[in-house]
Amino acid sequence: MSACFPQGLPGGCSVPPPPGGAGQGGSQSRSEWGTLGWGSGVRGPGLRSLLPGPGARSGGREPGSLNSQWPLPVQAGQIARPRPLRSTMPTDVEPSVLAKTLHLVFLSTFWGMQIWVTFISGFVMGGNLPHHTLGFIQSRLFPYYFHIGSACAFFNLIIFAMCHPRELLNDEETTQLIVFFVCVIVSALNAQWFGQMTSDIMTDMHLLEQSYGLGQDIGLFSRKSYTQLRESNPKYQQLSGQLNRYRLLSSLCNVGCLACNGFSLYHMATHLSTL
C-alpha cells in the first residue's frame, strides 16, 4: 500500500475508500471515516490526528527551546558553530594593589622586628640593665614578638597562596611557597613552645638567684658568681642546662625565620620592575 497525501501536498493522491466501503458491505460510510484534509472542517481522525503534534518529538517542548532536543534551524548560507565551553582552568591574575601592600607590610614588619630584637635591643639592654631587669623585660616582650611574627608569617603564606594557584606554580614560586610554610611552622614552634619554656625556666632561676643575693649585676660577661652557684646547687644546675637547651632551640628558630624572610625579600626584590 503506497502512502498518499491530500491534494495540494507533494506527492498527493486521491483519498482511498474507507475499509469496508459500500462496495464491500462495510458498515462505515465515507463521512464517518472522514477525509484526509487540512481544513478546519475535517471530521474524524484525519491526517492531522495521524501526525505527531507540535511538541511530540521534544517531550512537549517546541523545537529550538532551551530544553529541546531539536536545535534551531540553520538558514541557507549560515554555518552552524558549536557553543564555546566555559573554561574551568585557573588563570594567572595580577594581584591587586591591596594584596601587594599587605604582603609587603607583613613581611617588612616581621623582618624589622627580627633585626631590632636580634641584633640591637638585646645587646643594648644587656649592657646597661641589671640581669634580672633584662630577664623581666624579655619575658614580657618576647611572647608579643613571637606571636606577632608567627601571625605575619601566616598571613604572608595565605596571601601568596591566594595569588598563585597551585596549577600555575613554577619552580621559583613553589620554592617561595615552601619557604613561607617553613617560616610559619618555625615561628609557631617558637611562640607556643620554645619561647614560653625559656621564659618559665628563667623565672625559676631568678627566684633562686635572688635567694643568694644575685641578679643586680650589670653587664653581659660578669658571670663568675653564677658559675659558682651552678656548681654548688644541683637544682640551679639543672635549670641552667634546660635554659641553655631551650634558648638554643629558640635562637635557631629565630635565625631560621630570619633566613626565610631574607629569602622572601630577595624574591620580592627580583620581581620589582622599578622603585
C-alpha positions in Angstrom: 0.0 0.0 0.0 1.6 3.3 -1.0 1.4 6.4 1.2 -0.9 9.1 0.0 -1.3 12.7 0.9 -4.2 15.1 0.5 -4.5 17.3 -2.5 -2.1 20.2 -2.5 0.8 18.3 -0.8 3.8 16.9 -2.6 3.1 13.5 -4.0 -0.6 14.0 -3.3 -3.2 11.5 -4.5 -6.8 10.8 -4.1 -8.2 9.6 -0.9 -8.7 5.8 -0.9 -12.1 4.5 0.1 -12.5 3.5 3.6 -12.1 0.0 4.6 -15.3 -2.0 4.4 -16.9 0.6 2.0 -20.2 0.3 0.2 -18.8 -2.0 -2.4 -17.7 -4.5 0.2 -20.6 -4.2 2.6 -18.8 -2.1 5.2 -20.7 -0.6 8.0 -18.8 2.7 8.0 -19.6 5.4 5.4 -17.1 7.8 3.9 -18.4 10.7 6.0 -17.9 8.6 9.1 -14.3 7.7 8.2 -13.5 11.3 7.4 -11.5 12.9 4.7 -7.7 13.3 4.9 -7.9 17.1 4.6 -6.2 20.0 6.3 -9.1 22.3 6.6 -11.0 23.3 9.7 -13.9 21.2 8.7 -12.1 17.9 8.9 -14.1 15.2 10.6 -12.9 12.0 12.2 -9.3 11.2 12.8 -8.0 12.6 9.5 -4.3 13.1 8.6 -3.8 15.8 11.3 -4.6 13.2 14.0 -2.3 10.7 12.5 0.8 13.1 12.5 2.7 13.9 15.7 1.8 17.2 17.4 3.9 20.3 17.6 5.7 19.1 20.8 5.7 15.4 20.3 9.3 14.9 19.4 10.7 17.2 22.1 8.8 15.9 25.0 6.1 18.6 25.0 8.6 21.4 24.1 8.9 23.4 21.0 12.0 22.7 18.8 14.7 25.2 19.5 13.6 25.9 23.0 16.0 25.9 26.0 15.4 22.2 26.9 14.5 21.0 23.5 16.5 18.1 21.9 16.0 19.7 18.4 18.3 22.6 17.5 17.2 25.7 15.9 17.1 25.5 12.1 20.1 26.9 10.2 19.3 29.2 7.3 20.9 28.9 4.0 24.4 30.3 3.8 24.9 30.1 7.6 27.4 27.8 9.3 26.4 26.1 12.5 29.1 26.8 15.1 29.3 25.0 18.4 28.8 27.0 21.5 32.1 27.6 23.4 32.6 25.7 26.6 33.3 27.6 29.8 36.9 27.1 30.9 37.4 25.7 34.4 41.2 26.0 34.4 42.6 28.7 36.8 44.1 31.8 35.2 47.1 33.8 36.3 45.6 37.0 37.6 47.6 40.0 38.6 47.4 40.5 42.4 45.5 43.6 43.5 47.3 46.6 45.0 45.8 45.8 48.4 47.2 42.3 48.3 50.7 43.6 47.4 50.5 46.2 50.1 49.5 43.8 52.8 52.2 41.3 51.7 54.8 44.0 51.9 53.6 45.3 55.3 53.6 41.8 56.9 57.0 40.9 55.5 58.7 44.2 56.4 57.1 44.2 59.9 58.4 40.7 60.7 61.9 41.5 59.2 62.2 44.8 61.1 61.3 43.2 64.4 63.8 40.4 63.9 66.6 42.8 63.1 65.8 45.0 66.1 65.4 42.3 68.7 68.2 40.0 67.5 71.0 42.5 66.7 70.2 45.8 68.6 67.9 45.7 71.6 69.4 42.6 73.3 72.9 43.9 73.3 71.9 47.4 74.3 69.7 46.3 77.2 72.2 43.6 78.3 75.0 46.1 78.6 73.0 48.8 80.5 70.4 47.0 82.6 70.7 44.7 85.7 70.5 40.9 84.9 67.0 40.4 86.5 65.6 43.6 84.9 66.8 42.4 81.5 65.2 39.0 82.1 61.9 40.5 83.3 61.7 42.7 80.1 62.5 39.8 77.8 59.9 37.5 79.5 57.2 40.2 78.9 58.4 41.3 75.4 59.3 38.0 73.7 55.8 36.5 73.7 54.5 39.5 71.8 57.5 39.3 69.4 57.0 35.6 68.7 53.2 35.7 68.3 53.2 38.8 66.1 56.0 37.2 64.0 54.1 34.0 63.5 50.9 35.9 62.6 52.8 37.9 59.9 54.3 34.7 58.5 50.9 33.0 58.4 49.3 36.0 56.6 52.2 36.1 54.1 51.6 32.4 53.3 47.8 32.9 52.8 48.3 36.0 50.6 50.9 34.3 48.4 48.9 31.1 48.1 45.8 33.0 47.1 47.6 35.0 44.4 49.4 31.9 43.0 47.1 29.0 42.1 48.7 25.6 42.6 48.2 24.6 39.0 50.2 27.5 37.7 53.1 27.4 40.1 56.6 27.3 38.6 59.7 26.1 40.4 60.6 29.5 41.8 57.1 30.2 43.1 56.9 26.6 44.6 60.2 27.3 46.5 58.8 30.6 47.8 55.7 28.9 49.0 57.7 26.2 50.8 59.8 29.0 52.5 56.6 30.7 53.7 55.3 27.4 55.1 58.6 26.6 56.9 58.6 30.1 58.4 55.1 29.6 59.7 56.0 26.3 61.3 59.2 27.5 62.9 57.7 30.8 64.2 54.7 28.9 65.7 57.0 26.5 67.5 59.0 29.4 68.9 55.8 31.2 70.0 54.0 28.2 71.5 56.8 26.1 73.0 60.5 27.1 72.9 60.0 30.8 73.8 57.4 30.1 76.5 59.6 27.4 78.1 62.6 29.7 78.1 60.6 32.4 79.9 59.3 29.9 82.5 62.7 28.4 83.3 64.3 31.9 83.5 61.7 32.9 86.1 62.5 29.9 88.3 66.2 30.7 88.0 65.7 34.3 89.0 64.0 33.2 92.2 67.0 31.0 93.1 69.4 33.8 92.3 67.5 36.3 94.4 67.8 33.9 97.4 71.6 34.1 97.0 71.7 37.9 96.6 72.4 37.7 92.8 70.7 39.4 89.9 71.6 43.1 90.2 74.9 43.0 88.3 75.1 44.9 85.0 76.9 43.5 82.0 76.9 40.5 79.8 80.2 39.0 81.0 80.0 39.2 84.8 79.0 35.5 85.3 81.6 34.2 87.8 79.2 34.2 90.7 76.5 32.4 88.6 79.1 29.7 87.7 79.8 29.1 91.4 76.1 28.9 92.2 75.6 26.3 89.4 78.4 24.2 90.8 77.0 24.3 94.4 73.3 24.0 93.7 72.1 20.9 91.7 68.6 22.4 91.1 70.1 25.5 89.7 72.5 23.5 87.6 69.5 21.5 86.1 67.6 24.7 85.4 70.6 26.2 83.8 71.0 23.2 81.5 67.4 23.4 80.5 67.6 27.1 79.9 70.6 26.8 77.6 68.9 24.0 75.6 65.6 25.8 75.1 67.4 29.1 74.5 69.5 27.4 71.8 66.4 26.0 70.1 64.6 29.3 70.3 67.6 31.1 68.8 67.8 28.5 66.0 64.1 29.1 65.2 64.6 32.9 65.2 67.6 32.5 62.8 65.5 30.2 60.6 62.7 32.8 60.4 65.3 35.4 59.7 66.7 33.4 56.8 63.2 32.7 55.4 62.3 36.4 55.5 65.6 37.3 53.9 64.9 34.9 51.0 61.4 36.3 50.7 62.7 39.8 50.5 65.2 38.8 47.8 62.4 37.1 45.9 60.3 40.2 46.1 63.2 42.4 45.0 63.9 40.3 41.9 60.3 40.9 40.8 60.2 44.7 41.2 60.0 46.4 37.9 61.0 49.8 39.3 61.5 51.6 42.6 
